[in-house]
């Protein structure tokens, strides 16, 4: 899959991804956006330049159809991308590409988990409302 990353780098990226999403998980514009994150994972299969990815995220943030979701997370996601681009151990293209792909993968995984929790809570609230 590309260059191997250290456990410390992986841990840092997972913590960043989870922290970004945990901060906004209760916002009403958070839900049903898995495809937005999956699109980025697809883009990173071909692209590993931070400036190009930053440009795409800013574009998504400006689009009417996607701006509410991206408005929640774009600054922090771009900050992590830029940190990845500056890390000495990730300067080689293969390592940077692997790191970026994994970071967005971690975002998708945690997003799917948080969405499942939201659905479960919604279902429980509906079930409780129906029993009254």
Biotite code that builds the C-alpha atoms (Angstrom):
import biotite.structure as struc

atoms = struc.array([
    struc.Atom([0.000, 0.000, 0.000], chain_id="A", res_id=1, res_name="UNK", atom_name="CA", element="C"),
    struc.Atom([2.915, 2.382, 0.122], chain_id="A", res_id=2, res_name="UNK", atom_name="CA", element="C"),
    struc.Atom([5.325, 3.502, 2.777], chain_id="A", res_id=3, res_name="UNK", atom_name="CA", element="C"),
    struc.Atom([4.930, 2.110, 6.281], chain_id="A", res_id=4, res_name="UNK", atom_name="CA", element="C"),
    struc.Atom([4.082, 4.666, 8.940], chain_id="A", res_id=5, res_name="UNK", atom_name="CA", element="C"),
    struc.Atom([5.247, 4.578, 12.532], chain_id="A", res_id=6, res_name="UNK", atom_name="CA", element="C"),
    struc.Atom([2.837, 3.660, 15.285], chain_id="A", res_id=7, res_name="UNK", atom_name="CA", element="C"),
    struc.Atom([3.247, 7.169, 16.708], chain_id="A", res_id=8, res_name="UNK", atom_name="CA", element="C"),
    struc.Atom([2.253, 8.776, 13.399], chain_id="A", res_id=9, res_name="UNK", atom_name="CA", element="C"),
    struc.Atom([-0.772, 6.512, 13.057], chain_id="A", res_id=10, res_name="UNK", atom_name="CA", element="C"),
    struc.Atom([-1.827, 7.212, 16.644], chain_id="A", res_id=11, res_name="UNK", atom_name="CA", element="C"),
    struc.Atom([-1.475, 10.966, 16.080], chain_id="A", res_id=12, res_name="UNK", atom_name="CA", element="C"),
    struc.Atom([-3.622, 10.805, 12.926], chain_id="A", res_id=13, res_name="UNK", atom_name="CA", element="C"),
    struc.Atom([-6.332, 8.693, 14.573], chain_id="A", res_id=14, res_name="UNK", atom_name="CA", element="C"),
    struc.Atom([-6.479, 11.098, 17.526], chain_id="A", res_id=15, res_name="UNK", atom_name="CA", element="C"),
    struc.Atom([-6.709, 14.091, 15.183], chain_id="A", res_id=16, res_name="UNK", atom_name="CA", element="C"),
    struc.Atom([-9.429, 12.486, 13.036], chain_id="A", res_id=17, res_name="UNK", atom_name="CA", element="C"),
    struc.Atom([-11.502, 11.426, 16.037], chain_id="A", res_id=18, res_name="UNK", atom_name="CA", element="C"),
    struc.Atom([-11.048, 14.781, 17.759], chain_id="A", res_id=19, res_name="UNK", atom_name="CA", element="C"),
    struc.Atom([-12.203, 16.737, 14.710], chain_id="A", res_id=20, res_name="UNK", atom_name="CA", element="C"),
    struc.Atom([-15.367, 14.701, 14.374], chain_id="A", res_id=21, res_name="UNK", atom_name="CA", element="C"),
    struc.Atom([-16.104, 14.397, 18.096], chain_id="A", res_id=22, res_name="UNK", atom_name="CA", element="C"),
    struc.Atom([-16.095, 18.173, 18.381], chain_id="A", res_id=23, res_name="UNK", atom_name="CA", element="C"),
    struc.Atom([-18.939, 18.567, 15.855], chain_id="A", res_id=24, res_name="UNK", atom_name="CA", element="C"),
    struc.Atom([-20.817, 15.250, 16.099], chain_id="A", res_id=25, res_name="UNK", atom_name="CA", element="C"),
    struc.Atom([-23.887, 16.811, 17.716], chain_id="A", res_id=26, res_name="UNK", atom_name="CA", element="C"),
    struc.Atom([-24.289, 19.552, 15.132], chain_id="A", res_id=27, res_name="UNK", atom_name="CA", element="C"),
    struc.Atom([-27.411, 19.183, 12.987], chain_id="A", res_id=28, res_name="UNK", atom_name="CA", element="C"),
    struc.Atom([-25.340, 19.523, 9.781], chain_id="A", res_id=29, res_name="UNK", atom_name="CA", element="C"),
    struc.Atom([-23.139, 16.567, 10.723], chain_id="A", res_id=30, res_name="UNK", atom_name="CA", element="C"),
    struc.Atom([-25.388, 13.720, 9.588], chain_id="A", res_id=31, res_name="UNK", atom_name="CA", element="C"),
    struc.Atom([-25.593, 11.769, 6.349], chain_id="A", res_id=32, res_name="UNK", atom_name="CA", element="C"),
    struc.Atom([-22.298, 12.987, 4.897], chain_id="A", res_id=33, res_name="UNK", atom_name="CA", element="C"),
    struc.Atom([-20.311, 9.769, 4.607], chain_id="A", res_id=34, res_name="UNK", atom_name="CA", element="C"),
    struc.Atom([-20.039, 10.255, 0.847], chain_id="A", res_id=35, res_name="UNK", atom_name="CA", element="C"),
    struc.Atom([-18.219, 13.574, 1.358], chain_id="A", res_id=36, res_name="UNK", atom_name="CA", element="C"),
    struc.Atom([-15.418, 11.867, 3.255], chain_id="A", res_id=37, res_name="UNK", atom_name="CA", element="C"),
    struc.Atom([-15.337, 8.832, 0.970], chain_id="A", res_id=38, res_name="UNK", atom_name="CA", element="C"),
    struc.Atom([-14.886, 11.174, -2.008], chain_id="A", res_id=39, res_name="UNK", atom_name="CA", element="C"),
    struc.Atom([-11.732, 12.504, -0.397], chain_id="A", res_id=40, res_name="UNK", atom_name="CA", element="C"),
    struc.Atom([-10.427, 8.993, 0.200], chain_id="A", res_id=41, res_name="UNK", atom_name="CA", element="C"),
    struc.Atom([-10.933, 8.312, -3.518], chain_id="A", res_id=42, res_name="UNK", atom_name="CA", element="C"),
    struc.Atom([-9.156, 11.511, -4.510], chain_id="A", res_id=43, res_name="UNK", atom_name="CA", element="C"),
    struc.Atom([-6.158, 10.587, -2.363], chain_id="A", res_id=44, res_name="UNK", atom_name="CA", element="C"),
    struc.Atom([-5.701, 7.411, -4.405], chain_id="A", res_id=45, res_name="UNK", atom_name="CA", element="C"),
    struc.Atom([-4.316, 9.675, -7.124], chain_id="A", res_id=46, res_name="UNK", atom_name="CA", element="C"),
    struc.Atom([-3.384, 12.887, -5.314], chain_id="A", res_id=47, res_name="UNK", atom_name="CA", element="C"),
    struc.Atom([-1.037, 13.504, -2.387], chain_id="A", res_id=48, res_name="UNK", atom_name="CA", element="C"),
    struc.Atom([-0.207, 17.177, -2.796], chain_id="A", res_id=49, res_name="UNK", atom_name="CA", element="C"),
    struc.Atom([-1.422, 19.074, 0.237], chain_id="A", res_id=50, res_name="UNK", atom_name="CA", element="C"),
    struc.Atom([-2.133, 22.225, -1.782], chain_id="A", res_id=51, res_name="UNK", atom_name="CA", element="C"),
    struc.Atom([-4.367, 20.320, -4.229], chain_id="A", res_id=52, res_name="UNK", atom_name="CA", element="C"),
    struc.Atom([-6.312, 18.626, -1.432], chain_id="A", res_id=53, res_name="UNK", atom_name="CA", element="C"),
    struc.Atom([-6.621, 21.899, 0.468], chain_id="A", res_id=54, res_name="UNK", atom_name="CA", element="C"),
    struc.Atom([-8.003, 23.486, -2.694], chain_id="A", res_id=55, res_name="UNK", atom_name="CA", element="C"),
    struc.Atom([-10.594, 20.703, -3.073], chain_id="A", res_id=56, res_name="UNK", atom_name="CA", element="C"),
    struc.Atom([-11.706, 20.991, 0.556], chain_id="A", res_id=57, res_name="UNK", atom_name="CA", element="C"),
    struc.Atom([-12.060, 24.750, 0.223], chain_id="A", res_id=58, res_name="UNK", atom_name="CA", element="C"),
    struc.Atom([-14.097, 24.212, -2.939], chain_id="A", res_id=59, res_name="UNK", atom_name="CA", element="C"),
    struc.Atom([-16.408, 21.800, -1.110], chain_id="A", res_id=60, res_name="UNK", atom_name="CA", element="C"),
    struc.Atom([-16.696, 24.303, 1.752], chain_id="A", res_id=61, res_name="UNK", atom_name="CA", element="C"),
    struc.Atom([-17.806, 26.978, -0.704], chain_id="A", res_id=62, res_name="UNK", atom_name="CA", element="C"),
    struc.Atom([-20.351, 24.856, -2.576], chain_id="A", res_id=63, res_name="UNK", atom_name="CA", element="C"),
    struc.Atom([-23.916, 25.443, -1.477], chain_id="A", res_id=64, res_name="UNK", atom_name="CA", element="C"),
    struc.Atom([-24.718, 21.716, -1.420], chain_id="A", res_id=65, res_name="UNK", atom_name="CA", element="C"),
    struc.Atom([-21.789, 20.770, 0.832], chain_id="A", res_id=66, res_name="UNK", atom_name="CA", element="C"),
    struc.Atom([-20.810, 23.922, 2.701], chain_id="A", res_id=67, res_name="UNK", atom_name="CA", element="C"),
    struc.Atom([-22.698, 23.196, 5.918], chain_id="A", res_id=68, res_name="UNK", atom_name="CA", element="C"),
    struc.Atom([-20.882, 19.929, 6.550], chain_id="A", res_id=69, res_name="UNK", atom_name="CA", element="C"),
    struc.Atom([-17.456, 21.114, 5.439], chain_id="A", res_id=70, res_name="UNK", atom_name="CA", element="C"),
    struc.Atom([-17.927, 24.351, 7.363], chain_id="A", res_id=71, res_name="UNK", atom_name="CA", element="C"),
    struc.Atom([-17.874, 22.214, 10.505], chain_id="A", res_id=72, res_name="UNK", atom_name="CA", element="C"),
    struc.Atom([-14.505, 20.579, 9.862], chain_id="A", res_id=73, res_name="UNK", atom_name="CA", element="C"),
    struc.Atom([-12.576, 22.127, 6.978], chain_id="A", res_id=74, res_name="UNK", atom_name="CA", element="C"),
    struc.Atom([-10.174, 24.286, 9.009], chain_id="A", res_id=75, res_name="UNK", atom_name="CA", element="C"),
    struc.Atom([-9.059, 21.448, 11.251], chain_id="A", res_id=76, res_name="UNK", atom_name="CA", element="C"),
    struc.Atom([-8.797, 18.965, 8.387], chain_id="A", res_id=77, res_name="UNK", atom_name="CA", element="C"),
    struc.Atom([-6.635, 21.406, 6.428], chain_id="A", res_id=78, res_name="UNK", atom_name="CA", element="C"),
    struc.Atom([-4.460, 21.998, 9.513], chain_id="A", res_id=79, res_name="UNK", atom_name="CA", element="C"),
    struc.Atom([-3.810, 18.252, 9.789], chain_id="A", res_id=80, res_name="UNK", atom_name="CA", element="C"),
    struc.Atom([-3.040, 18.004, 6.064], chain_id="A", res_id=81, res_name="UNK", atom_name="CA", element="C"),
    struc.Atom([-0.538, 20.832, 6.398], chain_id="A", res_id=82, res_name="UNK", atom_name="CA", element="C"),
    struc.Atom([1.045, 19.179, 9.450], chain_id="A", res_id=83, res_name="UNK", atom_name="CA", element="C"),
    struc.Atom([1.360, 15.943, 7.481], chain_id="A", res_id=84, res_name="UNK", atom_name="CA", element="C"),
    struc.Atom([3.047, 17.912, 4.705], chain_id="A", res_id=85, res_name="UNK", atom_name="CA", element="C"),
    struc.Atom([5.592, 19.352, 7.163], chain_id="A", res_id=86, res_name="UNK", atom_name="CA", element="C"),
    struc.Atom([6.480, 16.191, 9.112], chain_id="A", res_id=87, res_name="UNK", atom_name="CA", element="C"),
    struc.Atom([10.080, 15.261, 8.227], chain_id="A", res_id=88, res_name="UNK", atom_name="CA", element="C"),
    struc.Atom([9.321, 11.537, 8.201], chain_id="A", res_id=89, res_name="UNK", atom_name="CA", element="C"),
    struc.Atom([6.544, 12.111, 5.636], chain_id="A", res_id=90, res_name="UNK", atom_name="CA", element="C"),
    struc.Atom([8.455, 14.183, 3.096], chain_id="A", res_id=91, res_name="UNK", atom_name="CA", element="C"),
    struc.Atom([8.903, 11.340, 0.632], chain_id="A", res_id=92, res_name="UNK", atom_name="CA", element="C"),
    struc.Atom([5.902, 11.201, -1.744], chain_id="A", res_id=93, res_name="UNK", atom_name="CA", element="C"),
    struc.Atom([5.015, 7.598, -0.888], chain_id="A", res_id=94, res_name="UNK", atom_name="CA", element="C"),
    struc.Atom([5.021, 8.242, 2.856], chain_id="A", res_id=95, res_name="UNK", atom_name="CA", element="C"),
    struc.Atom([2.996, 11.440, 2.504], chain_id="A", res_id=96, res_name="UNK", atom_name="CA", element="C"),
    struc.Atom([0.466, 9.753, 0.233], chain_id="A", res_id=97, res_name="UNK", atom_name="CA", element="C"),
    struc.Atom([0.086, 6.840, 2.631], chain_id="A", res_id=98, res_name="UNK", atom_name="CA", element="C"),
    struc.Atom([-0.348, 9.189, 5.585], chain_id="A", res_id=99, res_name="UNK", atom_name="CA", element="C"),
    struc.Atom([-2.971, 11.300, 3.816], chain_id="A", res_id=100, res_name="UNK", atom_name="CA", element="C"),
    struc.Atom([-4.886, 8.219, 2.662], chain_id="A", res_id=101, res_name="UNK", atom_name="CA", element="C"),
    struc.Atom([-4.839, 6.765, 6.155], chain_id="A", res_id=102, res_name="UNK", atom_name="CA", element="C"),
    struc.Atom([-5.883, 10.044, 7.786], chain_id="A", res_id=103, res_name="UNK", atom_name="CA", element="C"),
    struc.Atom([-8.964, 10.286, 5.575], chain_id="A", res_id=104, res_name="UNK", atom_name="CA", element="C"),
    struc.Atom([-9.629, 6.593, 6.144], chain_id="A", res_id=105, res_name="UNK", atom_name="CA", element="C"),
    struc.Atom([-9.595, 7.230, 9.894], chain_id="A", res_id=106, res_name="UNK", atom_name="CA", element="C"),
    struc.Atom([-12.037, 10.120, 9.384], chain_id="A", res_id=107, res_name="UNK", atom_name="CA", element="C"),
    struc.Atom([-14.406, 7.853, 7.437], chain_id="A", res_id=108, res_name="UNK", atom_name="CA", element="C"),
    struc.Atom([-14.238, 5.060, 10.004], chain_id="A", res_id=109, res_name="UNK", atom_name="CA", element="C"),
    struc.Atom([-14.924, 7.333, 12.940], chain_id="A", res_id=110, res_name="UNK", atom_name="CA", element="C"),
    struc.Atom([-17.659, 9.152, 11.048], chain_id="A", res_id=111, res_name="UNK", atom_name="CA", element="C"),
    struc.Atom([-19.428, 5.855, 10.284], chain_id="A", res_id=112, res_name="UNK", atom_name="CA", element="C"),
    struc.Atom([-19.185, 4.916, 13.971], chain_id="A", res_id=113, res_name="UNK", atom_name="CA", element="C"),
    struc.Atom([-20.592, 8.273, 15.128], chain_id="A", res_id=114, res_name="UNK", atom_name="CA", element="C"),
    struc.Atom([-23.409, 8.052, 12.587], chain_id="A", res_id=115, res_name="UNK", atom_name="CA", element="C"),
    struc.Atom([-24.330, 4.585, 13.901], chain_id="A", res_id=116, res_name="UNK", atom_name="CA", element="C"),
    struc.Atom([-24.492, 6.016, 17.434], chain_id="A", res_id=117, res_name="UNK", atom_name="CA", element="C"),
    struc.Atom([-26.709, 8.866, 16.206], chain_id="A", res_id=118, res_name="UNK", atom_name="CA", element="C"),
    struc.Atom([-29.072, 6.436, 14.457], chain_id="A", res_id=119, res_name="UNK", atom_name="CA", element="C"),
    struc.Atom([-29.237, 4.225, 17.514], chain_id="A", res_id=120, res_name="UNK", atom_name="CA", element="C"),
    struc.Atom([-30.037, 7.183, 19.780], chain_id="A", res_id=121, res_name="UNK", atom_name="CA", element="C"),
    struc.Atom([-32.700, 8.397, 17.330], chain_id="A", res_id=122, res_name="UNK", atom_name="CA", element="C"),
    struc.Atom([-34.271, 4.920, 17.169], chain_id="A", res_id=123, res_name="UNK", atom_name="CA", element="C"),
    struc.Atom([-34.285, 4.603, 20.945], chain_id="A", res_id=124, res_name="UNK", atom_name="CA", element="C"),
    struc.Atom([-35.880, 8.045, 21.313], chain_id="A", res_id=125, res_name="UNK", atom_name="CA", element="C"),
    struc.Atom([-38.570, 7.121, 18.773], chain_id="A", res_id=126, res_name="UNK", atom_name="CA", element="C"),
    struc.Atom([-39.215, 3.791, 20.473], chain_id="A", res_id=127, res_name="UNK", atom_name="CA", element="C"),
    struc.Atom([-39.471, 5.475, 23.875], chain_id="A", res_id=128, res_name="UNK", atom_name="CA", element="C"),
    struc.Atom([-41.865, 8.063, 22.440], chain_id="A", res_id=129, res_name="UNK", atom_name="CA", element="C"),
    struc.Atom([-44.066, 5.320, 21.008], chain_id="A", res_id=130, res_name="UNK", atom_name="CA", element="C"),
    struc.Atom([-44.396, 3.561, 24.379], chain_id="A", res_id=131, res_name="UNK", atom_name="CA", element="C"),
    struc.Atom([-45.950, 6.515, 26.136], chain_id="A", res_id=132, res_name="UNK", atom_name="CA", element="C"),
])
